[in-house]
Amino acid sequence: MKLLFLLPVSTQARFHRRITHMQKAGADARALTFERDYLPGKPLPCPIETLGAIGHGRYLHRLTTYLGALRRIRQAARHAEAIHAFGLDLALLAWLATRGLAHPPQLVYEVGDIREAQTGSSLASRIVRAVEQFMIHRCQVVVVTSPRYITGYYAPVLNIEAGRFLVIENKLPIDFHVSTHRPARPVDAPLRIGYFGLLRCRRSWQTLQRVLQLAPGRFEVLLRGKLWGEAITEEGVANTAGATFDGPYISPDDLPSVYGSVDIVWAAHHHGANNLQWARANRFYEACAFARPMIGQLGTVDGEVIAEHDLGCLIDLSDIETAANRVVGLDDQHIATWTEHVAQVPEHIYRHTDEHEQLLALLDQG
């Protein structure tokens, strides 16, 4: 299967994993990628061609770059049996680029987020939903990174049958081996909370700051990744006693040092109503792999799994003071109990199994 990936950025770890897994399943992969400011990442494991730079969110401003890329996408599509496009805009671009081809490739549309523009009541949101519905009926497979995208949005809102979808969560590779050992923390040493990835949740940062204020010396907060927008700034972290920002990291290479340096992982978020209800966080899967307990958000899919397996505590970031006091109440016994439970979580919860083989089989069926 000759598979062409169409990417909005070349450094996202999810894209690297998807390509790697599809190659292992037997696909002959290459990638066309736009570029934008993002977390650093490993080089993609296949031949790539850059289509130009785009900004975050500003879809109308991307139009000129997209139109300029149509010819190159069309040329590459002539040699592909399927195109795997990440995001609705790129799925539409791939479809447009292949109109009129004698043998157009199959189209895979992957959904990593359900944005507010897709669920609102405005005319613009209704147009977006109509475009997405149109595109889905022209795709062979729709890959979603959370099953709740189907039950919360596609089935009840767009009235699209579940059979069109394949769930491939942001789990770790089945062959990614880690050491979960960490030396015992010295008695009376601060409890270290790790907040990793795209750091853009203002309420998370405000709650962590409040924890450090309420219990000075009892906690430390380590931030790693990319500070996104104005919610968290390097100056703000530097001016917060007990907090440290150690810069970006590359996944998965740096994950052992990142997760091995903390006692508990901040997996809570309050970014976007849809993300809050339906999305899955990379931090959840990674914390499971490295046997680190978590602080999760009530009302989320991750929170449900944390509660079911007793992997940590749940907070509600809509009430920062109550959330901070819940965290302040944690002690070494909590950490020890939850760490033991995380170490016993079945691997299929956080590692891939045969999802990519399933995707390739669907494409092979035509």
Secondary structure as UniProt FT lines:
FT   STRAND          2..7
FT   HELIX           13..25
FT   STRAND          28..35
FT   STRAND          48..53
FT   HELIX           59..77
FT   TURN            78..79
FT   STRAND          82..86
FT   HELIX           88..97
FT   TURN            98..100
FT   STRAND          106..111
FT   HELIX           116..119
FT   HELIX           123..136
FT   TURN            137..138
FT   STRAND          141..144
FT   HELIX           148..149
FT   HELIX           150..154
FT   TURN            155..157
FT   HELIX           162..164
FT   STRAND          165..167
FT   TURN            174..175
FT   TURN            187..188
FT   STRAND          191..199
FT   HELIX           202..214
FT   TURN            216..218
FT   STRAND          219..227
FT   TURN            229..230
FT   HELIX           234..238
FT   TURN            241..242
FT   STRAND          243..245
FT   TURN            251..254
FT   HELIX           255..259
FT   TURN            260..261
FT   STRAND          264..266
FT   HELIX           273..278
FT   HELIX           282..289
FT   TURN            290..291
FT   STRAND          294..297
FT   TURN            298..299
FT   HELIX           301..309
FT   STRAND          312..315
FT   TURN            317..318
FT   HELIX           320..328
FT   HELIX           332..343
FT   HELIX           347..349
FT   HELIX           355..364
//
